[in-house]
């Protein structure tokens, strides 16, 4: 399935299933420190300052952690086409200073190649790719380059156009290998990103990917220079960590008898949580189980057999499509656990960043606290809590509020409001892992009880990053009647301090309404999206196009305070009517 690329969001085509229809984008992780050795002749002069370990496992460990320069050289058709600025040395130096040891530079070659039979890469484009690679090497990174969106632009037709696809793949890698054969050993080649094949059964897909990976290996190894010993990354189908697909890749790697090979997969978490669909809004036991089991499969299939693994992309899919899809505290718990699980399974991870995390214009993190959590997870565990929001009603008596701490081996040290330490026994109490905020303290913190965040607290622990707690005054959101069209429909909503978590959509007979017909809970930001600035909840054309005409749809909005509201919409032609009753 091909999707049109939105300017700010990188197109994904992950074909993963957990039963049906739950799609799972699985497998992600971390490693540890750096060990150094030597690599051979012909490397760039600056590489001598940090020679690459001769052992592939040690080299991959030295690459941890990594960062993706997403939506840049992989953008279609040009580097800045998807909303990111032209990559600069200043950007690369800044990212390097944030603690990243490797950078994955996805490259899409399709629009920069001539016609068959040579498929000649535009020299100016190859020069630009080389410039970015050299700048990244000069910054001290290990650098990974690949064939990226080409995987779905033309390589996916290999089953029906075998000779043409293989010829183009071979011609592309022959040119890349030749151009970079004398580069530093810290440059790593990845055969193809998320390879997929149309019109083929599982067995045939396995054969095709095996053929591409082996052809890539042969081309690089026979191209001379440092390519004879360069680290090479081979993916599973769609970079999915499904056991069958990993077994196929393990068989390919074993057959090549080459100790300088790396297995690569991607991990975006348990799919319903990753995009906020099917009511999976929390980092609950199901999401945690998927994380643990996926990493264990990766470890047992590859690492335990001395095959190093790079998770070439990890993150949350919903984060690519704008804020709010995954609640911030739940996201923080996910990254904390991912870092720990990755570290214990000895896998190197490369954060997918299409501009959602690091602002490439201002050269700073968009959410510095989230970055601190990700960074901390590379080396230690952090305590978290059941929630990062404490909701207090606008009116009526304020009561004590108790929440459970997930200590993760840490010890509670203090609770602060700014630089002021709250007093144990007066402002709060702690019994085991149960933290209770006293009514008197909450009353003081909310002040005049204006809607929204009234205070931010920090729970500090013996290790890791503090846990932020927001004290929020809220009332039940108020919605009103409206009319609109399938292309533009917004439900007037006064949020009154509350925060939208998810939306259910059903017909009068109880059937599910909307594009995700297998669940009543629709996908955040693709079927609906809150717009606090405009005091509205937007229903997308994708959602409204999917609902039946002249059939009343009941919408139940769930908010993070636990409050729900009910709303009704009816589509008649292109006109949509919304009512509160």
Phi, psi and omega in degrees: 000124180255140180237148178291137181282122173281151187305320187261354190233127182290131178296137175236150177220065182270124184248077186234143182229144171234101194061220173208138006257020181294119179267138181242125171260103193249158164094107178207163183177201191213170172220220192221228190277191182244138175237146185237148177213211180237165183231338187132190188263161171083007180284162177299148185304321184291343182294338182298336181290337182215072181299153186271137177304143177289335179273128185296322179299316179293322179296316180293324175299323180291342180279349183279133355268167181233165183221140179265130171274067186281154178063030177240267180288348174272350183294154183240126002267347187234169186302324184258009187293337184252026169095358178260148180287165175300134183292135181237162175297325179299319177298311183297318178297320181294315178297319178300321181291346180275002175105005181274133181260344178222155178225131175263125181249090178296136182228126173257124187259343192312308186280006182237025180237148175280186185277171175299153006267352187271333182049048186294128178284133178306120182304325180294322180289317178299322177296320179293316177301315180297323179299314180295317178300313182296320178296320179293319176297318178298331178283349178101008180280152149286142184234133177246128172237157186212183162258116194258263184289353171305335182301327178251351178280326179212332184290338182289348180267017185299328182293331182252346180223055191303308186297317182294315181296314181297321179297317180292317178301312181295319180295321180296311182288330176299317180291318179295313182299319179295317183295327187248013189294336180257012177289164178310149176296347179281358172271127182245139176257136174244126192300312182195141180276131174041058182298137182214155186222125179276156173055047179212145176278177186300317182296318180292320177300318179299318179297317183294316180292320176301319179294316179296314181297319180290322179294316176304312181300314182295315181299312182294312185295331181266005184271356173085184180061214180288351180292343180293337180231010183297145174293131181237137180253131179242131184264161165278172176300127183058014184058031181272136179271034172295141186300317180300317182290324177291324176299318179300316181293319179300322178295317178299313182298318179298320183292335183279343176049051183230116183284359182254034181251148181234135172273142178225138174221173177241156178218121177238021176082179176295120193308311181302324176288319185300328181246355186061075175221161179062024177074012181271084185260347186243155174280073189267188185298326179293316180295317179296320179297318178300318179300309182297313185291323179297312180296324179295319177300316180299312181299312185291327182282323186242296189302317180296341179254019175067029173253114181291154182232134169244122171279100189294336175213137169213157180159213176227129185298323181297333182291337177290338189254018177113164184289159170096339183300312175250123183301143191301315180295322178293323177295319180298320178295322179298310182293325177298312182290322180298316180300316180294314182295321178296315182298316182289338178263002172059051179237141179270139184239148180232109183296127174283123179224108177262019185108355181287329183264303186255125180281111186279349174274315183267353179055051177205162180285137178289328174229093185298326179294322178292319176300317180299324178292315178299314181297317180299325183294343178293336187233339185204173176267157175234149173283149175228193179212169182299332180209162172245008179234129175247110183269131180240132182293150181297323182228165180091177184288134176275132183248164172303147176234128182246135175225154182269132175269139171258093191288333178050039177087356180268166178246138177293136181244313185196159173238124186235148168244103190066235177265359182272126177279127174285155189264122177294131181098335177249306181272331180204165172228153178230121177234101185066242178254020181253112180259122180247121174273123186285149183301321182296319179293317179297320178300318178294319184290325183279345176059239182278006176060044173287150183302142175104197184285118179263333182202151175238125180252160175231122172268121182255146186228175185288345178204166179076193182267155177294161176255125181276135175238123177261130175262118191236129172269134184216159166227166177301127179302150182243128179242161183220165183293152178197169171228157179192201180235170178294339178271343183206100180220121179232132177272116178301124186219121169266108187289331176051045175093345184274168185230129183288134179256312182195175181221132172262147177221121182220155173273172182300330180276003179094353179290156182283139179245142177115175184294328176268078188289349180278355179211147175287338183276113185277168186275129181298136177074349175249330174255329182207158179201133176286147175225089185294326181298323180262007179051058184204161167244122183269130170263127187281158173303325179298321178289311185292327176295332184276341182278154181290145176289144176057028177239125183289130180248126177269124177252129175244115180265126179256130181249159186292342176287346187103351179286148173233153171231154180242138182216156182231138175230147176226130179258130176227104189066235178261002180267138179235131179245134179238136180222158179273351180210000000 
